[in-house]
Amino acid sequence: MTNKNYIQHNHNNHNHGYPKAWVVSVDMGYGHQRAAFPLKKIAYGGKIINASNYAGMPRSDRKTWRESKKFYEFMSRFKRIPVVGEAAFNIYDKLQEIPSFYPKRDLSDPSVQIEQTSALIKKREWGKQLIHTLNKKKIPRRAK
């Protein structure tokens, strides 16, 4: 099966016939936005959704994003403090590390970062409203 069996095609909009998908990024540093940008041509309506700042976002979600960003920025500044700052940042950075794909091995166990994010989703229903909104339009969906 090809991707076109799973992703809707729409040749009548400004995406020039590329398959459509929800493309979602966050404002947590330039790297996230930069990674999403090449996918803009498949983004539904040609728009990348910013999960950390969008119209209609619940206050509780906005607060969670703000706290996360605040902590990240604190750690980035704290890194400048000799000896302890560098060590603390290295630990924090290690907890966020995405392991290399090679050598091939079982990477199915969730990382500390995934465990923390999952807890926020379950406990605070973080992101529920965005998912509910996106689910109103079934993109991607199986083409008929």
N, C-alpha and C positions, 0 to 999 in steps of 0.2 A: 504494500500500500504506500502511496505517496502522501506527502504532507497536505496536498490539496484535498484529500479525503477528510481531513480533520480541521482544516482552517478555511474559513469562509473567504471566497474571492468576490471582489466587487470592482468591476471594470469601469464603473461610472463615476468614481470620485477621483480626487486629486492624488490618490496613492498609486496611480498608474497600473492598476491590475495586480499589484503585489498581494499576497495573502494578508489577511487582517488578523490582528491580535491586540489584546490589551498590553501595552508597554508601560510598565510602572517603574518609577525610580524614586529616590528619596534625596532630600537635601542634607546629606551627612558628609560633605566633602565633594570636591570636584570629580573624584573618581567614579562615583555612582552615576552622575549625570553624563559623564563622558562615555561610560560603558553603554548607557541606554541610547545615546544619540544615533549610532549606526542603525538601530532598529526602527527609527522614526518612519522609514518608508513602509513598514508593515503595521505601524500603529493605527488603530482605528481612528478615522478622522484626521490622521496625520499629527495627532497630539500625544505627547508623552505625559502620562499622569504622574503628578508628584504626590506620592502617598503621605508625605509629611507636611503638605500644605495644599489643600484643595478646597474649593467652595463647598460649603455644607459639612465640613469636617467637624465631628463632635469635639467639644472642649476637652473631654478626657483623653482623646487620641492626640490632640494638639499638645496637651500637657506631657504626655508620655514622650512624644518626639522632642519636645523642648528639653525635658530632663535628660534624655539620651544624648542630645547634641551638647548640652551644657557639660555633662560629664566628660564626653570626648574632648571638648575644647579645654576643659580643666586639665585632663591628662596630657594633652599636647603642650600646654604651657608649663605644667609641672615637670615635664621632661627636661626643661632647661636648668633645673636645680641640680647642681653637681652631685654625683654619686647616687643619691636616693631617687632623684627624679628619673634618671636614665634607667635605673633598675626597675622602678615601678612601671614605667612606660613599657619596658621590654616584657614584663609579665602580662600587662594588659594587652599588648600587641600579640603575644603568644596565644592568649585566650581567643583572639579573633582570627587567628591564622587559618587559612584555607590550605589544607595539605595538598601537596603535589599529586597529580594523577599517577605519576610513575614513581617508583615501580608499582605495578598494578597490585592492589591488595583490597581487602574488605574495608571500605570507608563508610559503611552503613550506620555505624554508631553515631548518635548525635553529639555534636561538639558542645562545650559549655555555652557558647553563644546561642546555639539552637535551643538548648534547654531553657535558657533565660528568656529568649524570645517566645518560646512556646508557653511558658508560664504567664507572660504578659497577655498573650492571646487568650488563654483560658481564664485567667483571674480577672482581667479588666475588659475582656472582649475587645481587645485592641484590634482595630482594623475591620471589625464586623460591619460597620456601616458602609465602608468603601466596597467590601466584597458584595454586600447586598445590592449596592448601586450598580456595580459592574455586572452582576448576575441578571439584571433586568434586560440586558442586551446580550444574547448568547454568542459572544465572540471569545475565543474561536469556537466554532461549532462545525459539526459535520456538514459538508456540502451535499446537496441533494441532486 
